[in-house]
Amino acid sequence: MEIQFGSQNQSSPKALVIIGVVLFLLGCIWPIIALGDFTDELEAQSWNTVDATVLELEIEKHRYECGDSESGSSTCTDYYANYMLQYVVDGITYTHSDEVKVTHFESRVWEVDYPKDSTREIAYDSEDPNNIDIDQGNFAPFIPPVLVCLFCTFLASLFFIGAFREIFNPRKPVNPDEKSDIPYSDEPLHFTSAKNVWGELHFAHPSVEALARKMKSYSCTDSQIDEFFLMCKKQQDDPNNPKPLSRDWLVEIEEVVENHDSQQNKDFAGNILKGRIVVAGLGIVLLLLSLGLVTPIFLKYGALPWYGWVLALGTLGSIGLSFALTKMAQEMAKFADQGLGEMLLKYANEELHGYYED
């Protein structure tokens, strides 16, 4: 089956490749910056471990004015962990002291899990026991740059795929005078339809589906679209029909739709309801993850790591957005109908009555 859409604005493969390369390179910047720390942490995976005693620990808080003149001045806080560890390697006692900048959550981990006189497992370099890693195997800081890289790579791959399609399977030129959005297809016209998991009506024939989408963009309901094409199917299946319906008929209906004396209104209400289901499902998943991961961490430390805040805020945001989308869909459904559906049904009835009278 061959299908061709009537869009005249096609992006060149060269432009698509350039955009894809730029996106990919942008996604690689952050991982490249973090590569040195990642290789150091990876090397520390093979080091031996030993229990170190926390001789001293002090969490310092540095408060300073932040913000700007537009957003207003506010107070920010930086946290620093000053610690001294003592450990024994091959009968030799070593001490290690340092001051490291930590997050609020990490400062709470130090205070709760590793107070003074407690022990903490550390890794040390056997060639130089003074070189230690106090948090062996902690790859969490590298997750954000990896996610950014994967996201940019995914976007870049979409542009690369589009470029390869244009190179190996270029779209055939269409008549420049053809203004219709109804695609060409060598498949015989039919009106087979089905509903997807969201309850939306879709048609198997690409030309009919394109017209149905156009009708829906002018706020025709699924029931109106279904009734209209049932009338078309009735005429199409009539053995006495001297002129079977064709794409020209669909283009004629499309012209009627576009010339409808009404402000075009996309099917926002239907899309919002569909989006609400997706958001609600995401909210349920995030809620379960929050209950299983975030709640125990917060109860223990009284603070959350960055991924805990992502889960918690994502859960609350998804729930709130789901209720907001429901309310928006209800309000928009009140004025979405522009009378086009009734007009098309009347038009189809008149056409069929005229056909049968003839």
Buried (B, 14 or more C-beta within 10 A) or exposed (E): EEEBBBEEEEEEBEEBBEBBEEBBEBBBEBBEEBEEEBEEBEEBEEBEBBEBBBBEBEBEEEEEEEEEEEEEEEEEEEBBBBBBBBBEBEEEEBEBEEEEEBBBBBBBBBBEEBEEEEBBEBBBBEEEBEEBBBBBEEEEEBEBBBEBBEEBBEBBEEBBEBBEEBEEEEEEEBEEEEEBBBBBBEEEBBBEBEEEEEEBBBBEBBBBBBBBBBBBBBBBBBEBBBBBBEBBBEBBEEEEEEEEBEBEBBBBBBEBBEEBEBEEBEBBBBBBBBBBBEBBEBBBEBBEBBEEBBEEBBEEBEBBBEBBEBBBEBBBBBBEBBEEBBEBBEEBBEEBBBEBBEBBBEBBEEBBEEBEEE
